[in-house]
C-alpha cells in the first residue's frame, strides 16, 4: 500500500515540487485506493500529475488514452526527460514500431503507454493489450466521451470495453471543462463502479475578463499590448490572419511569431521555444496552439475572432496567468462578427449530400474498393482531392470531421505531424562490420549511437538538422545517407510526416445501395448551435459579471461578482455616479430641515436601506453632514 510519504517522494524526485496544487493529493489518494475517479481541473490545474504519480506508485504499465498526438508526444518527451520510461502509439507508426512498443511494455520496460482512442477500437489491439501488465487506465480529455460535450469522439465509447480485460484495474478520467450533464455521462460511459468526482472550481480569480465592441481591432490590440505588457497570445480563426497580424505587429516594433497547423514540426518547435523563452513577446495563433504548453507568465490572451464555444474560450483564456498573477482575457468583436460566427457554423456543418460526395471522393481518389479498406492509413492531401473533385476544402474538411464522429475515419490534422525517427536494425557487431566495409557512413553511425540512447531497442525521434550539425554533414546529405542505410537494412528510418493522417476505421460502404449512417451528426449539429448561441449571449450581456456567466455555464452558481471584468467596472461606475447624485439630493433635503435617520430613509424611499445608510455614514465620516444636538441629520457647519 502506497503511503502519503511515498507520493511526496515521487513529487520531489521527478518534479522537484514540495507541495501539491489544490485537490491533487486527494485525487491521487482516491486513485491509489482503487476508486474510479473523475478529476475536473481547469487549464493549468496540473491534471497530468494526478495520474502520473499514481502510475509510478502502483508500478506496472499505466495505459493513457489521449486524443491528441501532439499532446501525447509532449507528455512522453517530458516523462523521458525526468527519467521515466514512456512511449506513444500513434497513427503515424508502422506495424513494426507498434510491435516493438508493445513487446517492450509486455517485458515491463514501459511505465506509461499512450494510445489514441481510435487505436483501441480494434479487437486485435485490445487482445494484445490484455497481455500487458496494465495497472491503471487513464482517460485524458474525458469530455470527448459525451455527446453533450463540445468535442465528442465516438471512439471514446469503446474505452469501456478495455475494462473487461482488466477487471481489477481502476480508471481515472481527467478533463478541464465539463458541464453537469457531461460529468454524469463520463462516469456512466466509463462504467464507474460508483460516482466519484473531484471538482476544483473553474474560477480563476486572477483573470480579468473583458469584452469590447471594437471596430478598429488592431488599434485596440496595440493598446492592450502596450498597457498590459509582458508575454501574450492573440487567437484568430484562420492561418492567413495569424501571419498578417504577426507581420503587422513586427512592423509596429512588437516582437511576435505566428503559429498554425500548416507549419512544419521543426518550425513549430522553434517558434514555441522562442516564445516560451521570451525571445518573442506575442504569439499570434489559431486554436492549434496551446495544448500542452505551460508558460506561467502569460499576461494577456486576446481573441480577435469569436470562439465557437465557451468551453474552447475558457480553455484558451485560461492559458493566461498560470503564475497566479493578474492576467487579462480580452475578447474583441465588431458588429459583423456575430453574423460571421453563424456563417462559420453553417460552413462547419455540411449537408448530408455534401458529406456523401466527400466520402465518395476520398474513397475514389485513394482507389479503395467497396467492402475493403478497414485499417488503411493514408497521408491525406485535402487540396489535391478538392481540386480533382471540385469540392470546397472547408466542405471536405468538415465532412471528414462529421464522418469521424460516425466512426468511418480517424483524422489527425494539426496534431498528426511527427518528427523523423529511426531504429538500428543490425546488432552492434553487424554495424561494426558495416562501418569497416563502408567508411563513408562511419561518422554518421557513430553520431547516431552517441546521440540517441536505446536506439537498438526502440524507435527514437531524431532531428536531421541537429544530426547533420553534430556529424558535420549538410542536412540534405544526411537525409540521403539515412535513406540509403534504411534501404540496406542497417536502420529503419521513417522521415518526418508532412501531411495529416486519415485512417479508415471500417470498410468502404457502397453509398448507392447503403446510405451513410449519420446518427450522431444531427445531435452534434444542434449542440454546436447551442454552444454558438452561448457565445453570442456572452458577448452581448452587459449586466451580468463575466466571471459569473462563465461559472454558471459550467454549473457553478454560488459566486459573487468578480469586481474586475468590464461589466463589473461599468456597474461600479454607474453606482458611483448614482451615489454622488444621492449625496447631492440628501444635502439639498437637510438644508431645508434636519431629518432623523428613519425620516430621511422614508423620504428617499430607499429600497436597499443598508446601502443607503452606508452612504449616510460615509457622508458623516467625510464631514459633509453631522448629527445635531437633537440627533437629527444636518449640514456640517
Buried (B, 14 or more C-beta within 10 A) or exposed (E): EBEEEBBBBBBEEBBEEEEBBEBBBBBBBBBBEEBBBBBBBBBBBBBBBBBBBBBBBBEBBBBBBBBBBBBBBBBBEBBBEEEBBBBBBBBBBEEEBBEBBBBBBBEEBBBBBBBBBBBBBBEEBBEBBEEBEBBBBBBBBBBBBBBBBBBBBBBBBBBBEBBEBBEEBBBBBBBBBBBEEBBBBBBEBBEBEEEBBBBBBBBBEBBBBBBBEBEEBBEBBBEBBEEBEBBBBBBBBEBEBBBBBBEBBBEEEBBBBBBBBBBEBBEBEEBBEBBBEEEBBBBBBBBBBBBBBBBEBBBBBBBBBBBBBBBBBBBBBBBBBBBEEBBBBBBBBBEEBBEBBBEBBEEBBBEBEBBBBBBBBBBEBBEBEBEEBEEBBBEBBBEEBBEEBEBEEBBBBBBBBBBBBBBBBBBBBBBBBBBBBBBBBBEEEEBEEBBEEBEEBBBBBBBBBEBBEBBBBBBBBBBBEBBBEBBEBEBEEBBEBBEBBBEEEBBBBBBBBEBBBBBBBEBBBEBEEEEBEBEBBEEBBEBBBEBBEBBBEBBEBEEBBBBBBBBBBBBBEEBEBBEBBBBBBEBEEEEEEEBEEBBEEBBEBBEEEBBEBEBBBEEBEBEEEEEBBEBBEEBBEEEBBBEEEEEBBBEEE
